[in-house]
Amino acid sequence: MEQFFPLILLVLAFALLIVLPARQRKKMAANAQKLQESLSVGTPVMLTSGLHGTVAGFGEGTVDIEIAPGVVATFARPAVMEVRTPDGAVLDAQAGEVVPPRDERTDTVEGAVDGDGDPTDRRA
């Protein structure tokens, strides 16, 4: 059994370093594909650069985004990072789930109460 120990370690290292990250990439690609399929004209979106706008049209591998009234710019489809919803929630391409609006999240520290009961603002 001792002679197989190094071989077992190599197989485990292969699984940890190659197989698991590949599964994660595949899952992220599927989430991005689902986001791309959910796009339609009039959908509010946020691009990877942080630019907010509304989908105005589609091209071959591109999406036209209205960034201001009457101002339409063309971007590559993968540049769309999030689909915004009217209630402030977002469909995140990387997480693959709907994230609630900032004021409804429980993991934020704004308005947190410290040990003595006083509200604190912990922003730097």
Disulfide bonds with the S-S distance in Angstrom:
none
